[in-house]
Amino acid sequence: MSRAFPAKMPLEKPTDRPLSAAMQRMYDVWNPHEDRGNEFFSNFLYTPLTGLEQRPGISRRDPSKVLRIDGKYYVYYTCRRTDSPPAGPEKATDTIPSRDWDLADVWCATSEDGFHWEEQGPATQRPPKGEFGWRSNCTPDILVWKRRYYLFFQAYSEIIEGGDTCPVTVAESDTPEGPFRSLGRPVVEPGAPDDWDCACIHDPFPLVYKGQIWLFYKGSPGQKRGGENIIRAQGVAIADDPKGPFTKSPLNPVTNSGHETCLWPYREGIAVLLSLDGPEKNTVQYAPDGLNFAVKSLVRIPPIAPGPFVPDAFADSGDGRGITWGLCHINPDGGSPNHESILARFDCSLSRDVEPHWMFKRGNLRYDVRTYFQRVNALPEGLRKSIRDKSLDRDTIPGS
């Protein structure tokens, strides 16, 4: 007769008893210490920023990676300043935006401590109507390459509609403050009509890896979303120069999930945080070769559109150290009169250099009634009525 599984979790996989599939996975996929022993697991804790508070008509979203240059922090982000809120593509004009990221520019803010920020103004400005990228410049990320600074961002040359079609371009500067001079043409364009990234190249995220520029991005089939089409996935394009040419990896898409890009060098490879979309949403994954990612942890309430502070993003050391904080955006509540997104700070424990506080490794988080009954989680009255009126519940069937 085989012995019962012991109450104290063995640190090594037992071989003297049969194991269920779940306990096999505990040793083969996870670890006996569960979340506490998983270097890829973290809770995310949030702090409002000062200096960038919500203001009517000003929306700030999609922060870049955070840089620290000579002791000062820099971040670049989408900034929309319009008198009218987003009205949808049918009602959009040259002054009324279609979406929250329409009629936007890339702005820069600086900080001494990462909590209080001072807005410095536009890092790039849109060209006159009719020129490349005239409609909106948004969703930036930053690269430091050979002592110069390169902003990659989405460039729209038409009203943003449902397909959200656009390429990615780049602007360069000698200093982190700018001004950044735009290249004025795409550096990574959408794929062929039937490709997974045929509609858009979004959320550019450059890292320096294996001696080259690896530009990760989110792709989408745009108007073809739904049915059998990919909703969201991420790929990578690789170049020897920030201005290209970029070559898309033949393995694209390299993730099957994730609405925004958030990556960092880790050990010899690259780690990624995926949120919102796809079968592997809300996970941290790792690829020792930067391409073939595997799920390493499941996370809750991950930051939306995170821009992490990654000191070694461009070091190409082959010994990535991880992250402890960054900025993200919080979308306006659909039941609120405010139409503006805001930036916030997130802290986490995904670093090899910092001993984690227990709050970052706490596994069984519980929430109060404000979480369960808030607008996005509460059962709407109309649906509640439909369920009540069309109940298919049957009486409990007694056992034989």
N, C-alpha and C positions, 0 to 999 in steps of 0.2 A: 504494500500500500504506500503510495507516494506521500511525502510530507506536505503539509500546508505551506503556502508561501509565508515567509516570516514577516512580522510586523515592522521590523527595522529593515529598510530597503537595502539589499546588498549592493555594494558599489560595483561589483563585477557581475556580469550576466550569469545567473545560475545554470549549471549544467546537470544538476542532480535531480531535476524534476521537470515535468512538462510545463510549458508556458503558453498562455493564451496569445492570440495575435496581438492584443493590446500590450501585453507585457513584453513581447518580443520587440515591439516598436519602441517601448520605453528605453531599451538598451541599444537597439540598432539605429534609431532615428534621433531620439532625444537623449536624456541623461538622468541618472537616478536622483539628482538634486532638483529636477524639474526646472522651473523658471529661474530659481536662485542660482543654478549652476550653468545657465545658458548665456554665453557672452553676447548673443544676438537678441536677447530679450530685454525690453525696457518698457516701463510705463512712460507716458509723456505728461508733463506738468506745465501749466500755462500761466503767463503773466501779461497783463495789459502793458502796453508801451506808453511812456509819456513823451510828449513832443509831437506825436503823430496821432492824436486823438481824432475821433470821427467828427467831420464837419460837413454841413449840408453842401452838396454839389461836388465834394472831393472824395473820390474812391481810390484806395491804395490796396494793391493786391499783387500776388505772384512775385514775392521777393526772390532775389538771386541768392547764390551762396554769399556768405558774409566774409569780407576780407578784413585783415588786421595789418595795417601798414604804418610803421613807425608809431605803434601804440594806439592808433586810432582805427575804429571799426567803420567799414563802408558797406552799404547795401544799395542795390538798384532794384527798382520795382515799377510795376504798371501804375501810372497815376492818371486818372481821368478827372478833369475839371470842367464840368458842363453845367449850364443853368437848368437843364432838363434831365430827368432820370432816363434810364434805358426804356425805349418804347417798342422794341421789336423791329425787325427788318422792314415791315410794311410802312411804318410811320417814321422811320429814321430819315434825317435830312443831314445837311452839312453841319448842323449845330445840335441836332438831337441824336443821341447815340442809339444804336441797335441793341448792343449788349453792354455789360458792365466794363468790358475791356475795349469797347469801341471808342473812337476819337480820343485815344490816350497817347501819352508819351512815356518814355522811360525817365524816371527821376532818380536822384541820388540823395541819401541821407547818411549822416555820420554820427558816431557815438563814442563816448569815452569809456562807457561801462557795459554796453549792450542792452541797457534797460531804458535809458533816456536818449532820444534821438533828435537831431536837428536836421530839418529838411534843407538841402542845398540847391534845389531847383533842377531843371531838366538836364539829364546827361546827353540825351539826343532829342532832336525836335523834328517833327514831320516836315517833309518838303512841300512845296506848293501842290495844289490839287492837279492830278493828272500824272505826276511823277511817281516813280516806284516808292511804295510805302507811304503814300500821302494820307491814307485814311486812318491808320492806327499803327503805333509801335508799342509792343507790349510783351509781357512774359519774358523778361530778360534773364540771362545768366552771364557770369563773368569768367574770363580766362586771363591769367598772367603768363605771358610767353615772351622769353628773351627781353625781359625788363619793359615790356609794353603791355598795355591793358586792352582787352578786346571784349566788347559787349555783343553777345549773340541775342537776337530777339526776333519775334514774329513781326512780319511786315505786311500789312494789309493795304491793298490798292483798290478796294471796293467795299461797299457796305457789308458788314459781317452778317451773313445769313445763317440758315440752319446748318449748312455744311461746314461753315467756319474755315473756308479754304484759304491757305496762305503758305508761303515758304518761310525759311529762316534766312536772315542776313546778319552782317556783322559791322560793327563800328569800332574804330581804334583810337587810342589816346596815349600820350606820353605819361600821363599822371592819372591816379584814380579819380580825381575830381573832374576830369574832362577839360575842355569839351571833347566829345567823341565824334569822330568824322566817319559818317556812314559810307559803306562801300557802294551803296546805290544799286545793288543787284543781289539776287539770291546766291547763297553759298550751298544750301541744301534744299532741294525742291521735292514736291510730292512725286510719288511714283507713277507708273503707267496706269491707265484707266482701271485695270483689274487687280492692281497690287493692293496689299493691306494698308499701305500709306498713301493711297491715291489722292486723298482729299487735302491732307494737311501734314505739315511738319511743325509740331508744337513743342513747347517746353524744352528748348535746347539746354543741355547741361554738359559743359565740357570738363573733361579731366585729362591730365597728361599721364599716359600709361604706355609702357613699353617703348618709350622714345617718341611717341606720336600723340597727336590730339585726338582723343576719342570723344566725339560729340553724340551723347545719348539724346534721344528725342522720343516723343509720343507720336504715333501715327494713327490715322483713322480713315475708314472709307467714307466718312462724311454722310452725304445724303443716303448712302446705301446701308446705314446702320440698321441693325435688327435682323430678324430671321436667321440666316446661316452666316451672316457677315461678322467679322471681328468687331467688337465694340471699341475696345481700347487695348493697345499693346505698345511695347517700347522696342526700339531698335537702336543701332549705333552706326554712325558714319565716321570714317577715320581719314585723317589728313596729316601732311607734314608741315602745313602752313595754315594759320587761322583763316586765310582767304580762300582756302581750297587749293586744288580740287579735293572734295570729300568723296570717299568710296563707301557705299553702304555694305555692311557685312552680309555675306551670303547666308548667314544663319538668322537674319532678321525675320520676324521679331524675336528678340532674345528674352523677353518676358511675355507672358500671356495675360497680364493684368496690370493695373495701375493707371490712375488718371493723371498724375503729375510725376515728374522725374525728381528723384532725390537719391543721390549715390555718393559713395565715398571710398577711397582706397582703404583696404583692410587686409592686413597680412600681405600675402603676395598677390591678392586678387582685388575684387571690387564687391562691395555690399550695396544693396538697394532696398529702399523702403517703398512698398507698393500699397496704395490706398484706393478706396472708393469703387473701382471697377474691376471686373474679371473674377474668375474662379479662385484665384490666389490673392485676392485683395486683403489688406490689413495683415500683411506679413513682412518680415525682414528676410531677405534672401542673400545668398553669397555665391559668387562664381570665382573659383581659384584662377581661372583663365580670363575673367572679365566678360565672358560670353555665355557660359552654360550655368545658369542660376538654379539653385535648389533652395526650397523653403527651410529656414532655420528657426523661425519663431513666429508665433501668432501674437498680434498686438491689438490693443483697444484704444479707441479715440486717437488715432494717429493724426499728426498735423496735416492740414490741407495746404497744398502748394508749398511744401517746406523748402526753405533755403538754408541749409546747415552751415555752421561755421566749421570749415574743413582746412586747417592750417597746412596740411600736406596734399591738398588737391592737385598741385602742380609739381610736387617734389619728385615724383616717379622714383621713389626709394625702393620699391619692392617690399616695403615693411610698413604698410598703412596702419595708422594708430586709432582711427575711429572718430566719433563725434560725441559732444556733450550738450550742444544747444544749437539754436538757430531761430529764424523767423518764419512765420507762416501767415496765411490770411484767414480771416473769418468772414464768411459771406453774410449779407444782410438777411435778417429773419423775414420770411415771406409775410408774416403777420405784423411786421413793423412798418411805420411810416418812413423809416430810413431806407435809402436805396444804395448806400455806399458800403463797400467792403472795407475792412480795417486790417492793419498788420498787428500781430501779436508775437510774443516770444514763447518758444517751447524749450524745455530742458529735458534731458534724457540721460541714460547711462549706456552708451554704446561705444565706450572708449577703453582701450587697453591700458591707459595711463592713469585712470582715476578710479579709486575704490568706490563702488556704488553705494549710495545711500539706500537704506532698506525700502524707502518709499518708491524707488524706481524698480525694485524687484518684487514688490508685493503682488501676489497672484490673484487673490480672491477679492477684487474690488467690488464694492457695493455702492449703489446710488440711491439718492433720496427721491421723494415723490416728484420734485421738479424735473428730474430726468425722465421718468416714465410717462408723465402726463403733459410734457411740453408738446407743442404743436406737431413736431415731426414724428413723435412716437405715439401720440394719443389716437385712438380709433376715431376717424371723422364721423360726425353725426349722420351724414348721408349713408355711409357704409354700414354704420351700426344699425340703422333702420332697415337697410336691405338684408342684412344678416338675420335680423329679428323676424322680418316678414317672410323670408324665403328659407327658413331653417330646414335643413335636411337631417337634423338629429333624429336618431331612432332610439327606442327603449334599449336599455342594457340587456344583452342576451345572457341568460343564466347558464352556468356551466352544467354539463351533463352529470 
